[in-house]
Amino acid sequence: MSIDEHYEQLLAYIGTHMPTPFAQEEVDGVIIFTGGSPGEVIVRLTDTSVIVEEYAVRWESPFTPVVRPRRVGLVKWRRLPESELMTVVGELIKGAREMRRSRYRICHFCHNTFAPEWMSDDVTCRQCVEREAGVVH
């Protein structure tokens, strides 16, 4: 199997193992997959490696969320046999997703589940803290 075929199979594999919905874009020769709604996993595929990240957001200001993912793992995909590579990449995607979802919280007031960046604290979402406490972000 050629490197190009190996790359194409890896590209297809990642696409079928991402949380849905997912977006795929190419930036400077790197294929970037972002999966989940809200975001859960980011996978970057280069010509030599696969980088799997947990989706994360930091607030640059009260009105400016910025994606700042946390790296879960990096695999030099040309160095592994195909079956091992797919297993490792699949487990990294699964692990990143589980880590992200473990950070979700239920709001004490509205009882909805939110990603951590949409919580004002451990028990109150940003919407309810504005409504219940009069806080403006």
Buried (B, 14 or more C-beta within 10 A) or exposed (E): EEEEEBBEBBEEBBBEBBBEEBEBEEEEEEBBBBBBEEBBBBBBBBEEBBBBBBBBBEEEEEEEEEEEBEEBBBBEBEEBEBEEBBEBBBBBBBBBBEBBBEEBBEBEBBEEEBBBBBBBEEEBBBBBBBEBEEEEE
